[in-house]
Amino acid sequence: MEKHNDFFQLVFQVVRLIPKGRVTNYGAIAKYLGAARSSRMVGWAMNAAHAQKKKVPAHRVVNRNGELTGKHHFETPFLMQELLEKEGVKVVKDKIKNFDKHFWDPLKELEM
């Protein structure tokens, strides 16, 4: 379980770097961390993000198609969309409009 906790903390560190108004996906975070096949584990980390003392903007992490697949893990099913829209990201039918424009790739944006 210790390994999972370490990986989760790395995921949280990356997610905290996503700028307002930008989004990334589970796979991009996994690739950045050198664990390309661990998208699902990134999702599990996002499910646990709400319990962190230091805020993790989990609303900025979506699936590879720009869909708000994690919305059910927020206080209300609409909170994820509301948080994104406050940052200027338009969401239509649980999917980010102009996903490519808002996409933030940690491999390109961050230096390891």
PEQUI-V228724 format. One line per field, one symbol per residue. ss: DSSP state (A for helix, B for strand, O for the rest). phi: phi as a letter, one per 20 degrees, with the letter a starting at -180 (. if undefined). burial: b if it has 24 or more other ideal C-beta (glycine too) atoms within 12 Angstrom, else e. A space follows every 50 residues. Layout:
# PEQUI-V228724
ss=???
phi=???
burial=???
This chain:
# PEQUI-V228724
ss=OAAAAAAAAAAAAAAOOOOOOOBBBAAAAAAAOOOOOOAAAAAAAAAAAA AOOOOOOAAABBOOOOBOOOAAAOOOOOAAAAAAAAOOOOBBOOBBOOAA AABOOAAAAOOO
phi=.gfffffgffggffffeffgnccccgfffgfgemcgedgffffffffeff effegcfffedcefeneefeffeegcfdfgfgffffeneecclmcfflgg fefddffeedde
burial=eeeeeebbebbbebbbbbeeebbbbbbbbbbbbebeebbebbbebbbebe eeeeebbbbbbbbbebbbbbbebbeeeeebbebbeeeebebeeebbeebe ebbbebeeeeee
